[in-house]
Amino acid sequence: MTYNIFKSRLGTKLNITIITLLITFTLCSCTFFRPQPPAPIKPAKIAVVLGGGGAKGFAHIGVLKVLEGNNIPVHMIVGTSMGSLIGSLYASGKSAAEVQNISMEFEVPNWDGFKAYTGFGTLSGEKVEKFINEKVKNTPIQKLKIPFYAVATAIDTGEEVTFARGDTGKAVLASCAMPEYFKPVEIGLHSYVDGYVLNLVPVNIARRYGADVIIAVDVSNEINADVPEGKDAINKKIEDIMIAKHTANQLINADIIIHPNMSNVKSSDFGGKRKRTEAILEGEKAAKMMMPKIQNLMDRLKKEGRI
């Protein structure tokens, strides 16, 4: 009898223990497995990447006019060479129309940066630097209204360098310092030449600085089937092929590619407003052709609550 009573009491205690454990587990489950609130939606960061190309880069203004006219937000601008020049002006808070007006002030005979000359790398480019700093009111890169990055090539180390802060005019000059025209630009301990040497359309830089959507503008000409004659012409064609292949690898990572038809505008066409206007119009035309695709992308981002 005593054994039965002990067994009954033991069973009762086991039942109570089991029930207690079940209740505890249930309460813990409610605590640990409670549905979590959804993660906050990350706003999309849209970058415009403006490639190099000398006077062909005036087409960037036409592209910016169309993007602005269609209320496409721009949260970042990355530029190489002429793309950095146009990009810095726009990043300073000027409208595309204002940048176009400024571009018409480029007087070649008085603006040493793009003046015809005899020699190799003989121009200091001080007027380019001064011109840009005057137009952006001496605002350093890190304080421009739109985040801006200028890409150049360190001639002493052979490395690609991105200027994200400091003297805007000096950085733009470094990015634009075509070896055929300019002396290398000294900044700090290094000397810089045009960014096109390593990165004509720097899509990777936009990704590095957090761009979610990239609209890339490539104003370079496609490689033609002509067979050049003479050593200099052959070397130039080889250089063009190498740059084109590298640029193609960059553009693969862009979401939108705008490629104005620059067949009638040369890189050296700085001497007069007619060619500049032609380049701007080609930029507008190319951007308008891509607007349906751009708008579809913007509509999707709006639907996701990201813009």
N, C-alpha and C positions, 0 to 999 in steps of 0.2 A: 504493500500500500504506500509506504513511504517512497518507494521507487517511482510509482505512478505519479504521486504528487510532484516529485522532483522533475520527472519528465514533462509533466503538464506545465509546470512553471518555466522550465527551460524552453519549451516550445513557445510559450507566450512571450518570453523575452526575445527569442529569435524573431518572432513575427513583428514585435514592436521595433526591433533593430532594423529589420528589412524594410518596414514601412517608413521608418525614419530616414534610411538611406535613399529610398525612392523619392521621398519628398525633397530631400536635400539635392539630389541629382536633378529633379525637375526644376527646382528653383535656380540651380546653377545653369541649367540649360537655357532657362529664360534670360539669364544674365549674359552668358557667353555667346548665345546664338541669336540674340536679338537682331533683327534686320538693321543694317547700318544705313545711314542716309547716303544718297548718291554723292560721289565726288563732285566738287564744283567744276563747272565747265570751263576749260581753258580757252580764253579768247585767242583767236587766230592772229598770228603776226605775219603780215603781208610785206614782202620785200620786192623792190624793183632793182634789178641788176642791170647796169648800163655799161656796155662793153666799149673797148677802145676802137679807134678808127680814124683819127684825125678829123678832117672837116666832115666826114660822113657822120660823125657823132652829133651834128646838128639835128639829125633825125630823132634823137632822143627827146628833143623839145616837142616834136609832133606827137610822139607817143604819150608824153606826160600830159599834153593838152587833152588828148582823148580820154585818158584815165581820169583826169580831173573832171572833165565834162560829164562823165558817167558816174561820178561820185564813188570811184573805186578807192577805198582807203589805202594809204601808203604808210607803213609803220617803220620802214627801214629803206635806206638807199645805199647800194654798194656800187662803186665805180672804178673802172680802170681807165687811165689816160683821159681822153676827151669825155668819157663817161663820168669820171670823177669831177671834171670841171663843171659840166652841166648839173651833175648830181649835187654838188656842194651848193650851188646857187639855189636849187629847188629846196634842198634841206634847210636852208636858212629861213624858209618861210615865205619865199616869193612864189607867186602864182606862175603857172607855165607861160602865160602871156607876158608877164614881167621878165621871165628868163629869156623869152624870144626877143623882147625889146633890147635887153642887155646884150644878147648875142649879136645884134646888128651894130653894136658899138665897137666890135672887134676891128679896129683899123689896122690892117697889116703893115703899112709903111711906118706906123707909129708904135706898133705893138711888137716889141722885139721877139716875143715868144714864138711867133709864126712868120717871121720875115724871111724872104728868100735871101740866101747868102752863099758865099763860096767858102768851103772849108768843111770840117767835121767836128761836130760837138763844140762849137765856139760860143754859143749864146749862154749867158748866165741865167736868163729867165727871171731876173728880178722884177721886171714889169708884169709878168704873169702873176707872180706872188702878190705884188702890190695891188694889181687889178682885182684879184679874187678877194683879198682882205678888205678892200674898200667896199666891194659889193655886199659882203657879209657883215660889214660894220665891225671888222676885227673880232668877230665871235670865234672862239676856239671850237674845234670839232665837237668836243663833248657837250657843248652848250647850244649846238644848232637845234632848231625846233624839231627836226626829224633825225633820228639816229643815222649817222653817216659814217661810211668806211671807205677809205681810199687805198687802193692796192698799188704797190710799187715793187721794184726788184732791187735788192741790195746787190750792187755790182761787185762788192768786195767779197761777199760770202756766197753769192749765187742763190740766196733764199728769197722766197716770196714774203713780203712784209705788208701788214695791214695797219694803217694809221687810224686809230679810233679816238685819239685825243691829241691836243696840241694845236699848233699854228695851222689853221685851215689852208691859207694860201701856200705855205711851205709844203704841206702834204700833197696838195693838188699839183704843185709844180713837180714834186718828186714822181708822182704818178704819171705825169704828162711828159716827162723828160726823155723824149725820143733821142736815142744816141746819135742819130744823124744830125740833130740840130743843137741839143743842149749839152752843156757840161753836166757831169754827174752832180746831183744835189746833195750837199752835206747836211745831215741832221744827226746830232749827237756824235757817236763814234763811227758812223757808217756813211757810205755814199750810195745814192739811189739813182736808178734810171727807170724809164717807162715800165709800168706794170705789164704791158702786153708781152714783154719778153717771156714771162712765165704764165700769165693768166689773162687772156684777152677778155673773157666774160666770166667773172669770178663768182659763179654760182655757189661753189663750196664755201666761200667766205660768208655768204648770207646764211647758209645752213649752220655754220659754226657759231654764228651769233644769234641763233634761235629762230630763224625764219621757218614758219610752217608752210607758207605758200610763196612761191618765187615766180615772178614775172621777169623773164630775161629778155634783154634786147640786144640782138647781135647785128651789127651794121657791116660786118665783113662781107666781102664778095666770095662767092663759091669758086672753088678751084676750076679753072677752065682747062680745056684739052690741048691748049697750045703747047708746042714744044719750043722752049726758048733757045735763042742762039747767043753764044758768047758766055764767058765765065760769069760775069756779073749777073746777067739775066738768069742763068741757071741757078746760081746761088740764091738769088731772090726767090725763085720759084720753090726751091727746096725749103727755104725759111717759111714761105707761105703755106706749104703742105704741112710742115711740122706744127705750125700754129693752128691750122684748120683742124687737124686730127685731135689736138689737145682740147680745142674749143668744143668739138663735137662730144668729147667725153664729159665736159662740164655741162653741156646743155641737156644731156640725158637726165640729169637730176633736177631740171627746172619743171615747174608745173605748166607754165605757159611760155612759149617761145615766140617772140615777135621779131621778124626778119625783114626789115625794109629793103626794097630794091634800090641798091646803091650803084647800079651799073653805069649811071651817067654822072656820078659824083666821085671825084678822086679824094684821097686822103689829104692832098695838098691844096684843095680848092678853097682856100681861105680868102683869096683876093677878090672880094666882091660879094654883094648881098644876094645876087641872083642864085648862085649855087647853094647858098645857105638856105634860102627860101625853098628851093627845090628839095633839099634834104629834109627840111621840116615837113613839107607836104607828103613826102614819101613815108615819113614816120607816122603821120596821121593816117594815111591810107592803110598801112600795114596794121596799125593798132585797131582801126575800125573793122578790118577783116577778122581780127581775133576776138572782138567784143562779144559775140554770142558765146564763145567758149569761156571767156572770162566771166560773163554774167551768169552762166550756168554754175560755175564754181562759186561765185558769190552767193547765189541763191541757196546752194547746198550748205554753205557755212552759216547763212542766216537761219536756215531750218534747224541746224544743229545748235543754234544759239551762240555761235562763236564770233559773230560780228554784229 
